[in-house]
Amino acid sequence: MNKIIIAIDGFSSTGKSTIAKQLAKKLNYIYVDTGAMYRAVTYFALENNLIGDDFFKEDALVNKLEEISINFKFNKDAGFAEVYLNGENIEAAIRTLRVSKFVSPVATLSAVRRKLVEQQQLMGKDKGIVMDGRDIGTVVFPDAELKIFMTASAETRAKRRYKELLDRGHKLSYDDVLENVTTRDHIDSTREDSPLIKADDAIEIDNSDLSIEEQLNRLVAFAEELISR
Ligand code: DC
């Protein structure tokens, strides 16, 4: 069976991972959440006091990169692969607003990106993979057979993220979530190394008014057409 690489990029909280996970399941492909890898490095930086409200020890973080080992292990009950940092399951710990606040500055560092991109390219070497992030179709897999670029208004995305965090028991304000979403959009799309941009050959989907089922149906149709070629 012809296997392909599916790259899904887009702004924060566009629902990329929800769709990517379901698409991977439907095609029996591996799913990789690259945002979780940048979050893992950020979690490490926070735990080691390398980043905080008014400081960022960039060189110290870069020097410690070789101490960071990130893996994914499939959790049957959850139905997806959870992220581990040096053997510790940090899947829940990286989904806080605190990690979200510091992840974009960490993701601007070229040394961090080089390390993670190399690991991502290895994970996709046998194809049969759905990977989501910001630079998958432009940098990680510029030759991916299917590239999707997801968008939605900042308010729609902040509302979704706010509800998700509330459901998980976090106490926070909608305004803080909206502020985080717009700040990350700005940093992610203006950074020098691998900024978030739509690849020329990506299909853009604005999902502000699309249900998850509608999005999934579209992506499955695109993927099956390419696989059957
Ligand atoms: O998808 P996410 O919100 O979990 O991603 C967290 C941050 O990681 C995002 O604000 C930018 C960074 N990121 C990146 O720079 N490149 C990727 N391929 C994935 C995420």
Boltz pocket constraint, residues with backbone or C-beta under 6 A from the ligand:
constraints:
  - pocket:
      binder: B
      contacts: [[A, 12], [A, 13], [A, 34], [A, 35], [A, 36], [A, 38], [A, 39], [A, 100], [A, 103], [A, 104], [A, 107], [A, 132], [A, 133], [A, 134], [A, 135], [A, 136], [A, 184], [A, 188], [A, 194]]
      max_distance: 6.0
